[in-house]
Amino acid sequence: MQAFVEGIRAVIRANPGMRTDYYIVEFHGFGAASLDVLVYCFIDAEDWNEELRTRHVLNLDIMRLADRLGVDFAFPTQTIHVAEMPGQPMPRGDVPDRDGLREIVDAFGPEGESGQRVDEKITAGYDNG
């Protein structure tokens, strides 16, 4: 969770369309079926289209960060977690060590190679600008 929160902060600092003079990203609490992260930030845009594009890039970078860290987003579902089956060990996912988590977060920072920085188009055309 700490790496995810720090990674979102790095994404905000790296995005040229975001105001970096004031923003808050904190692990906010425990929802009924989620761990809640508060993201309070401001976009510095000249028009609504630029604001939407900046928000688009921000949200995609947060999703890509979550994917790299193995963070899943909660949806209105119900899951039963069985911590251990009698006589059978549960498989554990690969969790990076502290240095590995730091590398992932730094890669999304201002000098990192993973942050999208600009709205790179996947296809030729199909935009409104």
C-alpha positions as CSV (number, residue, x, y, z in Angstrom):
1,M,0.0,0.0,0.0
2,Q,2.8,2.4,0.9
3,A,4.5,1.8,-2.5
4,F,1.2,2.4,-4.3
5,V,0.5,5.7,-2.5
6,E,4.1,6.9,-3.1
7,G,3.8,5.8,-6.8
8,I,0.6,7.9,-7.3
9,R,2.5,10.9,-5.8
10,A,5.3,10.2,-8.3
11,V,2.8,10.0,-11.2
12,I,1.3,13.4,-10.2
13,R,4.8,15.0,-9.9
14,A,5.8,13.6,-13.4
15,N,2.7,14.7,-15.2
16,P,3.3,18.2,-16.7
17,G,-0.5,19.0,-16.6
18,M,-0.8,18.6,-12.9
19,R,-0.3,21.2,-10.2
20,T,2.5,20.0,-8.0
21,D,2.4,22.8,-5.4
22,Y,-0.4,21.1,-3.5
23,Y,-1.8,17.6,-3.6
24,I,-2.6,14.9,-1.1
25,V,-2.4,11.1,-1.7
26,E,-2.9,9.0,1.5
27,F,-4.1,5.6,2.5
28,H,-7.5,6.9,3.7
29,G,-9.3,4.0,5.3
30,F,-11.0,0.6,5.2
31,G,-14.1,0.3,3.1
32,A,-16.6,-2.6,3.3
33,A,-14.8,-4.3,0.5
34,S,-11.8,-2.1,-0.2
35,L,-8.8,-0.3,1.0
36,D,-9.4,3.3,0.2
37,V,-6.8,5.8,-1.2
38,L,-7.6,9.5,-1.1
39,V,-6.2,11.3,-4.2
40,Y,-6.7,15.1,-4.0
41,C,-5.0,17.0,-6.7
42,F,-5.5,19.8,-9.2
43,I,-5.1,20.0,-13.0
44,D,-3.5,23.0,-14.6
45,A,-5.3,23.3,-18.0
46,E,-6.3,26.1,-20.3
47,D,-9.5,24.5,-21.5
48,W,-11.8,21.5,-20.8
49,N,-10.3,19.3,-23.5
50,E,-6.8,19.8,-22.0
51,E,-8.2,19.0,-18.6
52,L,-9.9,15.8,-19.9
53,R,-6.6,14.7,-21.6
54,T,-4.6,15.3,-18.5
55,R,-7.1,13.4,-16.3
56,H,-7.0,10.6,-18.9
57,V,-3.2,10.3,-18.7
58,L,-3.2,10.5,-14.9
59,N,-5.8,7.7,-14.6
60,L,-4.0,5.5,-17.1
61,D,-0.7,6.0,-15.3
62,I,-2.4,5.1,-12.0
63,M,-3.8,1.9,-13.5
64,R,-0.5,1.0,-15.1
65,L,1.3,1.6,-11.7
66,A,-1.3,-0.6,-9.9
67,D,-0.8,-3.4,-12.5
68,R,3.0,-3.2,-12.0
69,L,2.7,-3.3,-8.2
70,G,0.0,-6.1,-8.3
71,V,-2.7,-3.8,-6.8
72,D,-6.3,-4.7,-7.7
73,F,-9.2,-2.3,-7.7
74,A,-12.3,-3.3,-5.7
75,F,-15.6,-3.5,-7.5
76,P,-19.0,-4.3,-6.0
77,T,-18.3,-8.0,-5.5
78,Q,-18.1,-10.5,-2.7
79,T,-15.1,-12.6,-2.3
80,I,-14.4,-15.3,0.2
81,H,-10.7,-15.7,1.0
82,V,-9.6,-19.0,2.4
83,A,-6.4,-18.3,4.2
84,E,-5.4,-22.0,4.4
85,M,-6.8,-25.3,3.4
86,P,-6.2,-28.1,5.9
87,G,-3.1,-30.0,4.8
88,Q,-2.5,-27.8,1.8
89,P,-0.3,-24.7,1.7
90,M,-1.7,-21.7,-0.1
91,P,0.3,-20.4,-3.0
92,R,1.9,-17.0,-2.4
93,G,2.4,-14.4,-5.1
94,D,5.8,-12.9,-5.7
95,V,6.0,-9.7,-3.6
96,P,9.0,-7.5,-4.4
97,D,11.3,-6.6,-1.6
98,R,11.7,-3.0,-0.4
99,D,14.3,-2.2,-3.1
100,G,12.1,-3.7,-5.8
101,L,9.1,-1.6,-4.6
102,R,11.4,1.5,-4.6
103,E,12.5,0.7,-8.2
104,I,8.8,0.4,-9.4
105,V,7.8,3.7,-7.7
106,D,10.9,5.6,-9.0
107,A,10.2,4.4,-12.5
108,F,6.9,6.3,-12.4
109,G,8.6,9.5,-11.0
110,P,9.7,12.6,-13.0
111,E,12.9,11.0,-14.1
112,G,11.5,7.5,-14.5
113,E,10.9,5.6,-17.8
114,S,7.4,4.2,-16.9
115,G,5.3,7.4,-16.6
116,Q,3.4,8.2,-19.8
117,R,4.0,12.0,-19.6
118,V,2.0,12.7,-22.7
119,D,-1.2,11.3,-24.2
120,E,0.5,8.9,-26.7
121,K,-2.1,7.7,-29.2
122,I,-2.5,4.0,-29.7
123,T,-4.1,4.3,-33.1
124,A,-3.8,6.8,-36.0
125,G,-6.6,9.3,-35.6
126,Y,-9.8,8.8,-33.8
127,D,-9.3,11.9,-31.6
128,N,-11.2,15.1,-31.3
129,G,-8.2,17.4,-31.8
